[in-house]
Amino acid sequence: MQYEKSCGAVVFINNNNEPQFLIIQQNINTYWGYPKGHIIEGENEEETALREVKEETGLIVQLLSGFKHRIEYRPRPDITKEVIFFLGETNSKDVIIDKTEVQSYQWVNFEDGIQKVTHEVSKELLKEAYKYIKSR
């Protein structure tokens, strides 16, 4: 059994006290989700999330303390994948996608995000992120 670990972030910007979320469409699977990627040796989870957001979107984000969401799934029977997601706030909508990894992006409100993200675990993650933002 092969084990893989990635980290990423649900990125948002406050728009008149209503968060707008950044979702991206991957090149490989064409699903809609959030920036994420593999940990490089020597990095911690937060550093990986910050690097992946910057590489895939060009954005610099501030990770909110207290939010950490773990997802585990099996992309194939012989692989278990763990993804740790943080919540990252940005003050810029100036996305510059890495076209080798990302096909497209959209800024969406919560309701549109729930409709647009592909996987059920991504919908649950967005619900948790939205609830956390609104409780601050």
PyMOL CGO cylinders between C-alpha atoms (Angstrom):
from pymol import cmd
from pymol.cgo import CYLINDER

trace = [
    CYLINDER, 0.00, 0.00, 0.00, 1.40, 3.37, -1.04, 0.3, 1, 1, 1, 1, 1, 1,
    CYLINDER, 1.40, 3.37, -1.04, 0.75, 6.43, 1.16, 0.3, 1, 1, 1, 1, 1, 1,
    CYLINDER, 0.75, 6.43, 1.16, 0.78, 10.00, -0.17, 0.3, 1, 1, 1, 1, 1, 1,
    CYLINDER, 0.78, 10.00, -0.17, 0.37, 13.24, 1.77, 0.3, 1, 1, 1, 1, 1, 1,
    CYLINDER, 0.37, 13.24, 1.77, -0.49, 16.65, 0.36, 0.3, 1, 1, 1, 1, 1, 1,
    CYLINDER, -0.49, 16.65, 0.36, -1.40, 20.01, 1.84, 0.3, 1, 1, 1, 1, 1, 1,
    CYLINDER, -1.40, 20.01, 1.84, -3.40, 22.92, 0.51, 0.3, 1, 1, 1, 1, 1, 1,
    CYLINDER, -3.40, 22.92, 0.51, -5.74, 25.75, 1.38, 0.3, 1, 1, 1, 1, 1, 1,
    CYLINDER, -5.74, 25.75, 1.38, -9.24, 26.98, 0.84, 0.3, 1, 1, 1, 1, 1, 1,
    CYLINDER, -9.24, 26.98, 0.84, -8.46, 30.53, -0.29, 0.3, 1, 1, 1, 1, 1, 1,
    CYLINDER, -8.46, 30.53, -0.29, -10.90, 33.37, 0.32, 0.3, 1, 1, 1, 1, 1, 1,
    CYLINDER, -10.90, 33.37, 0.32, -11.14, 37.14, 0.17, 0.3, 1, 1, 1, 1, 1, 1,
    CYLINDER, -11.14, 37.14, 0.17, -13.61, 39.19, 2.19, 0.3, 1, 1, 1, 1, 1, 1,
    CYLINDER, -13.61, 39.19, 2.19, -16.04, 41.06, -0.04, 0.3, 1, 1, 1, 1, 1, 1,
    CYLINDER, -16.04, 41.06, -0.04, -18.28, 43.36, 2.04, 0.3, 1, 1, 1, 1, 1, 1,
    CYLINDER, -18.28, 43.36, 2.04, -18.21, 40.85, 4.93, 0.3, 1, 1, 1, 1, 1, 1,
    CYLINDER, -18.21, 40.85, 4.93, -19.17, 38.02, 2.59, 0.3, 1, 1, 1, 1, 1, 1,
    CYLINDER, -19.17, 38.02, 2.59, -16.32, 35.67, 1.64, 0.3, 1, 1, 1, 1, 1, 1,
    CYLINDER, -16.32, 35.67, 1.64, -15.52, 34.91, -1.98, 0.3, 1, 1, 1, 1, 1, 1,
    CYLINDER, -15.52, 34.91, -1.98, -13.72, 31.60, -2.45, 0.3, 1, 1, 1, 1, 1, 1,
    CYLINDER, -13.72, 31.60, -2.45, -11.13, 30.69, -5.05, 0.3, 1, 1, 1, 1, 1, 1,
    CYLINDER, -11.13, 30.69, -5.05, -11.73, 27.36, -6.75, 0.3, 1, 1, 1, 1, 1, 1,
    CYLINDER, -11.73, 27.36, -6.75, -9.45, 25.91, -9.38, 0.3, 1, 1, 1, 1, 1, 1,
    CYLINDER, -9.45, 25.91, -9.38, -9.89, 23.35, -12.13, 0.3, 1, 1, 1, 1, 1, 1,
    CYLINDER, -9.89, 23.35, -12.13, -6.99, 20.92, -12.30, 0.3, 1, 1, 1, 1, 1, 1,
    CYLINDER, -6.99, 20.92, -12.30, -5.43, 20.00, -15.65, 0.3, 1, 1, 1, 1, 1, 1,
    CYLINDER, -5.43, 20.00, -15.65, -5.09, 16.30, -14.91, 0.3, 1, 1, 1, 1, 1, 1,
    CYLINDER, -5.09, 16.30, -14.91, -8.56, 15.34, -13.68, 0.3, 1, 1, 1, 1, 1, 1,
    CYLINDER, -8.56, 15.34, -13.68, -10.43, 18.53, -14.66, 0.3, 1, 1, 1, 1, 1, 1,
    CYLINDER, -10.43, 18.53, -14.66, -12.24, 18.50, -11.32, 0.3, 1, 1, 1, 1, 1, 1,
    CYLINDER, -12.24, 18.50, -11.32, -12.94, 21.72, -9.40, 0.3, 1, 1, 1, 1, 1, 1,
    CYLINDER, -12.94, 21.72, -9.40, -11.33, 22.03, -5.99, 0.3, 1, 1, 1, 1, 1, 1,
    CYLINDER, -11.33, 22.03, -5.99, -8.64, 23.94, -4.10, 0.3, 1, 1, 1, 1, 1, 1,
    CYLINDER, -8.64, 23.94, -4.10, -4.89, 24.50, -4.49, 0.3, 1, 1, 1, 1, 1, 1,
    CYLINDER, -4.89, 24.50, -4.49, -2.87, 21.64, -3.01, 0.3, 1, 1, 1, 1, 1, 1,
    CYLINDER, -2.87, 21.64, -3.01, 0.23, 19.56, -3.58, 0.3, 1, 1, 1, 1, 1, 1,
    CYLINDER, 0.23, 19.56, -3.58, 2.82, 17.19, -2.17, 0.3, 1, 1, 1, 1, 1, 1,
    CYLINDER, 2.82, 17.19, -2.17, 5.06, 18.03, 0.75, 0.3, 1, 1, 1, 1, 1, 1,
    CYLINDER, 5.06, 18.03, 0.75, 8.69, 18.65, -0.16, 0.3, 1, 1, 1, 1, 1, 1,
    CYLINDER, 8.69, 18.65, -0.16, 11.27, 17.23, 2.24, 0.3, 1, 1, 1, 1, 1, 1,
    CYLINDER, 11.27, 17.23, 2.24, 12.01, 19.71, 5.01, 0.3, 1, 1, 1, 1, 1, 1,
    CYLINDER, 12.01, 19.71, 5.01, 8.65, 21.50, 4.76, 0.3, 1, 1, 1, 1, 1, 1,
    CYLINDER, 8.65, 21.50, 4.76, 5.94, 21.44, 7.38, 0.3, 1, 1, 1, 1, 1, 1,
    CYLINDER, 5.94, 21.44, 7.38, 2.25, 21.27, 6.46, 0.3, 1, 1, 1, 1, 1, 1,
    CYLINDER, 2.25, 21.27, 6.46, 1.69, 25.04, 6.59, 0.3, 1, 1, 1, 1, 1, 1,
    CYLINDER, 1.69, 25.04, 6.59, 4.75, 25.76, 4.44, 0.3, 1, 1, 1, 1, 1, 1,
    CYLINDER, 4.75, 25.76, 4.44, 3.54, 23.28, 1.85, 0.3, 1, 1, 1, 1, 1, 1,
    CYLINDER, 3.54, 23.28, 1.85, 0.07, 24.85, 1.75, 0.3, 1, 1, 1, 1, 1, 1,
    CYLINDER, 0.07, 24.85, 1.75, 1.51, 28.37, 1.34, 0.3, 1, 1, 1, 1, 1, 1,
    CYLINDER, 1.51, 28.37, 1.34, 3.92, 27.24, -1.39, 0.3, 1, 1, 1, 1, 1, 1,
    CYLINDER, 3.92, 27.24, -1.39, 1.27, 25.35, -3.33, 0.3, 1, 1, 1, 1, 1, 1,
    CYLINDER, 1.27, 25.35, -3.33, -1.17, 28.29, -3.25, 0.3, 1, 1, 1, 1, 1, 1,
    CYLINDER, -1.17, 28.29, -3.25, 1.59, 30.60, -4.49, 0.3, 1, 1, 1, 1, 1, 1,
    CYLINDER, 1.59, 30.60, -4.49, 2.75, 28.18, -7.22, 0.3, 1, 1, 1, 1, 1, 1,
    CYLINDER, 2.75, 28.18, -7.22, -0.72, 27.37, -8.55, 0.3, 1, 1, 1, 1, 1, 1,
    CYLINDER, -0.72, 27.37, -8.55, -2.39, 30.79, -8.20, 0.3, 1, 1, 1, 1, 1, 1,
    CYLINDER, -2.39, 30.79, -8.20, 0.30, 33.42, -7.68, 0.3, 1, 1, 1, 1, 1, 1,
    CYLINDER, 0.30, 33.42, -7.68, -1.45, 34.53, -4.49, 0.3, 1, 1, 1, 1, 1, 1,
    CYLINDER, -1.45, 34.53, -4.49, 0.06, 35.13, -1.09, 0.3, 1, 1, 1, 1, 1, 1,
    CYLINDER, 0.06, 35.13, -1.09, -2.28, 34.11, 1.71, 0.3, 1, 1, 1, 1, 1, 1,
    CYLINDER, -2.28, 34.11, 1.71, -2.38, 34.35, 5.48, 0.3, 1, 1, 1, 1, 1, 1,
    CYLINDER, -2.38, 34.35, 5.48, -3.36, 31.02, 7.06, 0.3, 1, 1, 1, 1, 1, 1,
    CYLINDER, -3.36, 31.02, 7.06, -5.99, 31.41, 9.76, 0.3, 1, 1, 1, 1, 1, 1,
    CYLINDER, -5.99, 31.41, 9.76, -5.03, 29.74, 13.02, 0.3, 1, 1, 1, 1, 1, 1,
    CYLINDER, -5.03, 29.74, 13.02, -7.45, 27.17, 14.34, 0.3, 1, 1, 1, 1, 1, 1,
    CYLINDER, -7.45, 27.17, 14.34, -8.61, 25.78, 11.00, 0.3, 1, 1, 1, 1, 1, 1,
    CYLINDER, -8.61, 25.78, 11.00, -7.16, 22.47, 9.83, 0.3, 1, 1, 1, 1, 1, 1,
    CYLINDER, -7.16, 22.47, 9.83, -9.21, 19.91, 7.92, 0.3, 1, 1, 1, 1, 1, 1,
    CYLINDER, -9.21, 19.91, 7.92, -8.04, 16.40, 7.05, 0.3, 1, 1, 1, 1, 1, 1,
    CYLINDER, -8.04, 16.40, 7.05, -9.35, 14.39, 4.10, 0.3, 1, 1, 1, 1, 1, 1,
    CYLINDER, -9.35, 14.39, 4.10, -8.36, 10.81, 3.33, 0.3, 1, 1, 1, 1, 1, 1,
    CYLINDER, -8.36, 10.81, 3.33, -9.30, 8.89, 0.21, 0.3, 1, 1, 1, 1, 1, 1,
    CYLINDER, -9.30, 8.89, 0.21, -8.10, 6.16, -2.13, 0.3, 1, 1, 1, 1, 1, 1,
    CYLINDER, -8.10, 6.16, -2.13, -7.53, 7.35, -5.70, 0.3, 1, 1, 1, 1, 1, 1,
    CYLINDER, -7.53, 7.35, -5.70, -6.63, 3.73, -6.54, 0.3, 1, 1, 1, 1, 1, 1,
    CYLINDER, -6.63, 3.73, -6.54, -6.91, 0.50, -4.53, 0.3, 1, 1, 1, 1, 1, 1,
    CYLINDER, -6.91, 0.50, -4.53, -3.15, 0.49, -3.83, 0.3, 1, 1, 1, 1, 1, 1,
    CYLINDER, -3.15, 0.49, -3.83, -2.87, 4.18, -2.80, 0.3, 1, 1, 1, 1, 1, 1,
    CYLINDER, -2.87, 4.18, -2.80, -4.11, 5.97, 0.31, 0.3, 1, 1, 1, 1, 1, 1,
    CYLINDER, -4.11, 5.97, 0.31, -3.94, 9.75, 0.06, 0.3, 1, 1, 1, 1, 1, 1,
    CYLINDER, -3.94, 9.75, 0.06, -4.17, 12.19, 2.96, 0.3, 1, 1, 1, 1, 1, 1,
    CYLINDER, -4.17, 12.19, 2.96, -4.72, 15.89, 2.30, 0.3, 1, 1, 1, 1, 1, 1,
    CYLINDER, -4.72, 15.89, 2.30, -4.48, 18.54, 5.01, 0.3, 1, 1, 1, 1, 1, 1,
    CYLINDER, -4.48, 18.54, 5.01, -6.32, 21.77, 4.21, 0.3, 1, 1, 1, 1, 1, 1,
    CYLINDER, -6.32, 21.77, 4.21, -5.91, 25.13, 5.87, 0.3, 1, 1, 1, 1, 1, 1,
    CYLINDER, -5.91, 25.13, 5.87, -7.93, 28.30, 5.42, 0.3, 1, 1, 1, 1, 1, 1,
    CYLINDER, -7.93, 28.30, 5.42, -6.03, 31.08, 3.66, 0.3, 1, 1, 1, 1, 1, 1,
    CYLINDER, -6.03, 31.08, 3.66, -7.12, 34.71, 3.45, 0.3, 1, 1, 1, 1, 1, 1,
    CYLINDER, -7.12, 34.71, 3.45, -5.84, 36.97, 0.70, 0.3, 1, 1, 1, 1, 1, 1,
    CYLINDER, -5.84, 36.97, 0.70, -6.36, 40.63, -0.10, 0.3, 1, 1, 1, 1, 1, 1,
    CYLINDER, -6.36, 40.63, -0.10, -5.90, 40.24, -3.85, 0.3, 1, 1, 1, 1, 1, 1,
    CYLINDER, -5.90, 40.24, -3.85, -8.01, 38.70, -6.61, 0.3, 1, 1, 1, 1, 1, 1,
    CYLINDER, -8.01, 38.70, -6.61, -5.10, 38.92, -9.07, 0.3, 1, 1, 1, 1, 1, 1,
    CYLINDER, -5.10, 38.92, -9.07, -4.71, 35.22, -9.80, 0.3, 1, 1, 1, 1, 1, 1,
    CYLINDER, -4.71, 35.22, -9.80, -1.92, 34.05, -12.09, 0.3, 1, 1, 1, 1, 1, 1,
    CYLINDER, -1.92, 34.05, -12.09, -2.48, 30.35, -12.71, 0.3, 1, 1, 1, 1, 1, 1,
    CYLINDER, -2.48, 30.35, -12.71, 0.27, 27.84, -13.33, 0.3, 1, 1, 1, 1, 1, 1,
    CYLINDER, 0.27, 27.84, -13.33, -1.01, 26.46, -16.64, 0.3, 1, 1, 1, 1, 1, 1,
    CYLINDER, -1.01, 26.46, -16.64, 0.99, 23.26, -16.20, 0.3, 1, 1, 1, 1, 1, 1,
    CYLINDER, 0.99, 23.26, -16.20, -1.21, 22.35, -13.21, 0.3, 1, 1, 1, 1, 1, 1,
    CYLINDER, -1.21, 22.35, -13.21, -4.33, 24.51, -13.38, 0.3, 1, 1, 1, 1, 1, 1,
    CYLINDER, -4.33, 24.51, -13.38, -6.74, 24.82, -16.29, 0.3, 1, 1, 1, 1, 1, 1,
    CYLINDER, -6.74, 24.82, -16.29, -9.05, 27.50, -14.94, 0.3, 1, 1, 1, 1, 1, 1,
    CYLINDER, -9.05, 27.50, -14.94, -10.16, 29.34, -11.81, 0.3, 1, 1, 1, 1, 1, 1,
    CYLINDER, -10.16, 29.34, -11.81, -13.19, 31.17, -10.47, 0.3, 1, 1, 1, 1, 1, 1,
    CYLINDER, -13.19, 31.17, -10.47, -14.01, 33.38, -7.52, 0.3, 1, 1, 1, 1, 1, 1,
    CYLINDER, -14.01, 33.38, -7.52, -17.34, 32.18, -6.14, 0.3, 1, 1, 1, 1, 1, 1,
    CYLINDER, -17.34, 32.18, -6.14, -19.63, 32.88, -3.22, 0.3, 1, 1, 1, 1, 1, 1,
    CYLINDER, -19.63, 32.88, -3.22, -20.47, 30.05, -0.83, 0.3, 1, 1, 1, 1, 1, 1,
    CYLINDER, -20.47, 30.05, -0.83, -23.63, 28.89, -2.62, 0.3, 1, 1, 1, 1, 1, 1,
    CYLINDER, -23.63, 28.89, -2.62, -22.00, 28.84, -6.06, 0.3, 1, 1, 1, 1, 1, 1,
    CYLINDER, -22.00, 28.84, -6.06, -18.95, 27.10, -4.63, 0.3, 1, 1, 1, 1, 1, 1,
    CYLINDER, -18.95, 27.10, -4.63, -21.07, 24.29, -3.20, 0.3, 1, 1, 1, 1, 1, 1,
    CYLINDER, -21.07, 24.29, -3.20, -22.58, 23.78, -6.65, 0.3, 1, 1, 1, 1, 1, 1,
    CYLINDER, -22.58, 23.78, -6.65, -19.29, 24.03, -8.54, 0.3, 1, 1, 1, 1, 1, 1,
    CYLINDER, -19.29, 24.03, -8.54, -16.74, 21.96, -6.59, 0.3, 1, 1, 1, 1, 1, 1,
    CYLINDER, -16.74, 21.96, -6.59, -16.69, 18.41, -7.85, 0.3, 1, 1, 1, 1, 1, 1,
    CYLINDER, -16.69, 18.41, -7.85, -16.25, 16.06, -4.92, 0.3, 1, 1, 1, 1, 1, 1,
    CYLINDER, -16.25, 16.06, -4.92, -18.50, 15.69, -1.88, 0.3, 1, 1, 1, 1, 1, 1,
    CYLINDER, -18.50, 15.69, -1.88, -15.49, 16.01, 0.46, 0.3, 1, 1, 1, 1, 1, 1,
    CYLINDER, -15.49, 16.01, 0.46, -14.72, 19.37, -1.21, 0.3, 1, 1, 1, 1, 1, 1,
    CYLINDER, -14.72, 19.37, -1.21, -18.28, 20.52, -0.57, 0.3, 1, 1, 1, 1, 1, 1,
    CYLINDER, -18.28, 20.52, -0.57, -17.98, 19.52, 3.11, 0.3, 1, 1, 1, 1, 1, 1,
    CYLINDER, -17.98, 19.52, 3.11, -14.64, 21.33, 3.35, 0.3, 1, 1, 1, 1, 1, 1,
    CYLINDER, -14.64, 21.33, 3.35, -16.20, 24.50, 1.92, 0.3, 1, 1, 1, 1, 1, 1,
    CYLINDER, -16.20, 24.50, 1.92, -19.06, 24.25, 4.44, 0.3, 1, 1, 1, 1, 1, 1,
    CYLINDER, -19.06, 24.25, 4.44, -16.57, 23.96, 7.31, 0.3, 1, 1, 1, 1, 1, 1,
    CYLINDER, -16.57, 23.96, 7.31, -14.51, 26.89, 5.99, 0.3, 1, 1, 1, 1, 1, 1,
    CYLINDER, -14.51, 26.89, 5.99, -17.59, 29.09, 5.57, 0.3, 1, 1, 1, 1, 1, 1,
    CYLINDER, -17.59, 29.09, 5.57, -18.84, 28.25, 9.06, 0.3, 1, 1, 1, 1, 1, 1,
    CYLINDER, -18.84, 28.25, 9.06, -15.40, 29.05, 10.51, 0.3, 1, 1, 1, 1, 1, 1,
    CYLINDER, -15.40, 29.05, 10.51, -15.19, 32.42, 8.70, 0.3, 1, 1, 1, 1, 1, 1,
    CYLINDER, -15.19, 32.42, 8.70, -18.69, 33.43, 9.77, 0.3, 1, 1, 1, 1, 1, 1,
    CYLINDER, -18.69, 33.43, 9.77, -17.98, 32.53, 13.42, 0.3, 1, 1, 1, 1, 1, 1,
    CYLINDER, -17.98, 32.53, 13.42, -15.00, 34.91, 13.69, 0.3, 1, 1, 1, 1, 1, 1,
]
cmd.load_cgo(trace, "trace")
